[in-house]
Amino acid sequence: MSNAGGKSAPGYLRLGVNIDHVATIRNARGNDHPDPTRAAKLAEEAGADGITAHLREDRRHIRDADIARLKDEIGLPLNLEMAATPEMLAIALRHKPHACCIVPERREEVTTEGGLDAAGLHNHLKPIVDRLGDAGIRVSLFINAEKRQLEAARSLGAPVVELHTGAYCDAAMERQSAKRDAELARLAAAAREGTALGLEVHAGHGLTFDTVGPVAALPELAELNIGHFLVGEAIFVSLGESIRLMRAAMDAARPASDASHKASR
């Protein structure tokens, strides 16, 4: 995502809250409740540093009108997740969110299943990255933790990458400790490599209270983006409380950053 608000003290790890699945619940009944924009405002009150929304080509959760309202009504930076298509580029250029994260998208998938092949799609992505950047929109690429993809992001001129944490989270959930540790090591190596290349490195996908700590502890990461788990946990503890608990778990994993953030207020 992007540098959010004024919360950029050295070492502070930002939390971007993805509100897509508030819209999923709304769309199950085809009406206007619950309202994703209201959820974004609650997230801001609870300590989120930014709001993420994925406008999919099939509009399965976030709608075009949601993007317009979020851009106009929230006080936090808006990160628009989007496929690399002419339609989505036009929408981004019209609304000019603070940031755009380009993600792979397939109609048949339930959720994003892997990272963008930035290396293989270089020629397709280059004009999109350039046009977004020329419009003052900060571009991020959602990629797997691979050196080839990091180097492609730098070549494309994208200032930010977001590492896909799904494989790590899946291994942790399935109690495959060796695979979990290997995936975490891949994320750590990619965070170091991306930083060395001059990229700002974010991470996200599938993170929960149980899996966020080791990822949040990686010192090179600037931001985590979390959505589905927070919305699901809100059923039991409220959306604000789920965000506050996630913020606390992130700060516990990186206590020095929490202290520096508090000192900067």
C-alpha positions in Angstrom: 0.0 0.0 0.0 1.2 3.5 0.6 2.7 5.8 3.2 -0.4 6.4 5.3 -1.3 9.6 7.2 1.4 10.8 9.6 2.2 7.4 11.0 5.6 7.0 9.5 7.9 7.0 12.5 11.1 4.9 11.9 10.4 1.2 12.2 6.6 1.7 12.6 4.7 -1.1 10.8 1.5 0.2 9.1 -1.7 -1.7 9.0 -3.9 -1.5 5.9 -7.4 -2.9 6.4 -9.1 -4.5 3.5 -12.8 -4.0 3.6 -13.8 -6.2 0.6 -15.6 -8.8 2.7 -17.9 -6.3 4.3 -19.1 -5.8 0.8 -19.3 -9.6 0.3 -21.8 -9.8 3.2 -23.7 -6.8 1.8 -24.0 -8.3 -1.6 -25.3 -11.6 -0.3 -28.7 -9.8 0.1 -28.2 -7.4 -2.8 -28.9 -4.3 -0.7 -26.8 -1.6 1.0 -26.1 -3.1 4.4 -23.5 -3.5 5.8 -21.8 -0.4 4.3 -18.1 -0.8 3.4 -17.5 3.0 3.8 -18.9 2.9 7.3 -16.5 0.0 8.0 -13.6 2.0 6.6 -14.5 4.9 9.0 -14.6 2.4 11.9 -11.2 1.0 10.9 -9.8 4.5 11.0 -11.1 5.1 14.5 -9.6 1.7 15.6 -6.1 2.6 14.4 -5.8 1.5 10.8 -3.3 3.4 8.7 -5.0 2.9 5.4 -7.9 1.3 3.6 -7.6 -1.3 0.8 -10.5 -2.2 -1.6 -10.3 -4.6 -4.6 -12.6 -3.7 -7.4 -12.8 -7.0 -9.2 -13.8 -7.3 -12.9 -16.9 -9.3 -11.9 -17.8 -6.8 -9.0 -18.3 -9.7 -6.6 -17.8 -7.5 -3.5 -16.6 -3.9 -3.9 -18.7 -1.8 -6.4 -17.7 1.2 -8.5 -19.9 3.4 -6.2 -17.9 2.2 -3.2 -14.6 3.4 -4.7 -16.1 6.9 -5.3 -17.5 7.1 -1.7 -14.3 5.8 -0.1 -12.2 8.3 -2.0 -14.5 11.2 -1.0 -15.4 10.3 2.6 -12.5 8.6 4.4 -9.6 10.4 5.9 -7.1 7.6 5.3 -5.1 6.8 2.1 -7.1 4.5 -0.2 -5.3 1.6 -1.8 -7.2 0.3 -4.9 -6.3 -3.3 -5.7 -6.9 -3.8 -9.4 -6.2 -6.2 -12.3 -3.9 -4.9 -15.1 -6.8 -4.2 -17.6 -7.8 -1.1 -19.6 -11.1 -0.9 -17.7 -9.4 -0.8 -14.2 -6.7 1.6 -15.4 -9.4 4.0 -16.5 -11.2 3.7 -13.2 -8.0 4.4 -11.3 -7.1 7.4 -13.4 -10.7 8.8 -12.8 -10.7 8.4 -9.0 -7.0 8.8 -8.4 -6.6 6.8 -5.2 -3.5 7.3 -3.1 -2.1 4.0 -4.3 -2.9 1.1 -6.7 -1.8 -2.4 -6.1 -1.8 -4.5 -9.3 -2.9 -8.1 -8.6 -3.5 -11.2 -10.7 -7.1 -11.9 -11.2 -9.0 -14.9 -12.5 -12.8 -15.0 -12.5 -13.0 -18.6 -11.2 -10.8 -18.1 -8.2 -12.4 -17.6 -4.7 -9.6 -15.3 -3.6 -6.2 -14.2 -5.1 -4.3 -17.5 -5.3 -0.8 -16.3 -6.0 1.4 -13.4 -6.9 1.5 -11.4 -10.1 4.1 -12.6 -12.7 5.7 -9.2 -13.0 8.6 -10.7 -14.9 6.6 -12.6 -17.5 4.1 -9.7 -18.0 6.7 -6.9 -18.1 5.7 -5.5 -21.5 2.0 -5.6 -20.6 2.5 -4.0 -17.2 5.0 -1.3 -18.1 2.5 1.2 -19.7 0.0 0.7 -16.9 2.6 1.3 -14.2 3.9 4.4 -16.1 0.4 5.9 -16.5 -0.5 5.4 -12.9 2.8 6.9 -11.8 2.4 9.9 -14.1 -1.0 10.5 -12.5 0.6 10.7 -9.1 -0.7 7.3 -8.0 1.8 5.2 -6.0 2.1 1.8 -7.7 2.5 -1.5 -5.8 2.8 -5.0 -7.3 1.5 -8.0 -5.4 4.1 -10.7 -6.0 5.5 -14.0 -4.7 8.6 -13.8 -2.6 11.0 -14.4 -5.5 14.1 -12.5 -6.5 13.1 -12.6 -10.2 9.8 -10.8 -9.4 11.5 -8.2 -7.2 13.9 -7.4 -9.9 11.1 -7.1 -12.4 9.2 -4.7 -10.1 12.3 -2.5 -10.0 12.7 -2.6 -13.7 9.0 -1.7 -14.2 9.5 1.4 -11.9 7.0 0.3 -9.3 8.2 1.8 -5.9 6.4 -0.8 -3.8 5.9 -4.5 -3.7 3.5 -6.5 -1.6 4.7 -10.1 -0.8 2.1 -12.8 -0.9 2.0 -14.5 2.5 -0.6 -17.1 1.6 1.7 -20.1 1.4 3.2 -19.3 4.8 -0.3 -18.9 6.4 -1.6 -22.1 4.8 1.4 -24.1 6.1 0.9 -22.6 9.6 -2.9 -23.5 9.5 -2.1 -27.0 8.4 0.5 -27.4 11.1 3.2 -28.1 8.6 6.0 -26.6 10.7 8.9 -27.3 8.3 7.1 -25.8 5.4 5.9 -22.8 7.5 9.5 -22.1 8.5 10.7 -22.4 4.9 8.0 -20.0 3.7 8.8 -17.5 6.4 12.5 -17.7 5.5 11.5 -17.0 1.9 9.5 -13.9 3.0 12.4 -12.7 5.1 14.9 -13.1 2.2 12.6 -11.3 -0.2 12.0 -8.5 2.2 15.8 -8.0 2.5 16.3 -8.3 -1.2 13.5 -5.9 -2.0 14.8 -3.3 0.4 18.3 -3.7 -1.1 16.8 -3.0 -4.5 15.3 0.3 -3.2 11.7 -1.0 -3.0 9.3 -0.4 -0.2 8.2 -3.9 0.9 4.7 -4.7 2.2 3.1 -8.1 2.9 -0.3 -9.7 3.1 -2.8 -12.4 2.4 -4.3 -14.8 5.0 -2.7 -13.3 8.1 -4.4 -14.0 11.4 -3.6 -13.3 15.1 -1.8 -16.6 15.1 0.4 -16.0 12.0 1.0 -12.2 12.0 3.7 -12.1 14.7 6.7 -13.7 12.8 5.8 -11.6 9.6 5.4 -8.4 11.6 8.8 -9.0 13.2 10.6 -8.8 9.8 12.3 -5.4 10.1 12.3 -4.5 6.4 8.5 -4.6 6.1 6.7 -1.2 6.1 3.1 -2.4 6.0 0.8 -5.4 6.3 -2.6 -5.5 4.5 -5.2 -7.7 6.3 -8.9 -8.1 5.5 -10.8 -11.3 5.5 -9.7 -12.4 9.0 -10.5 -9.0 10.5 -14.0 -9.0 9.1 -14.6 -12.6 10.2 -13.4 -11.9 13.7 -15.6 -8.9 13.9 -18.6 -11.3 14.1 -17.3 -12.2 17.6 -15.6 -9.1 19.0 -16.7 -6.1 16.7 -14.7 -4.7 13.8 -13.0 -2.1 15.9 -11.8 -4.6 18.5 -10.5 -7.0 15.9 -8.4 -4.2 14.3 -7.2 -3.1 17.7 -6.2 -6.7 18.6 -4.3 -7.1 15.3 -2.6 -3.7 15.9 -1.5 -4.9 19.3 -0.2 -8.2 17.9 1.8 -6.3 15.3 3.2 -4.0 17.9 4.1 -6.9 20.2 6.1 -8.4 17.4 8.0 -5.2 16.8 8.0 -3.4 20.2 10.7 -0.9 19.3 8.6 0.4 16.4 5.6 0.8 18.7 7.6 2.9 21.1 9.0 5.1 18.3 5.5 5.6 17.0 4.1 6.6 20.3 7.1 9.0 20.8 6.3 10.6 17.5 2.7 11.5 18.3 
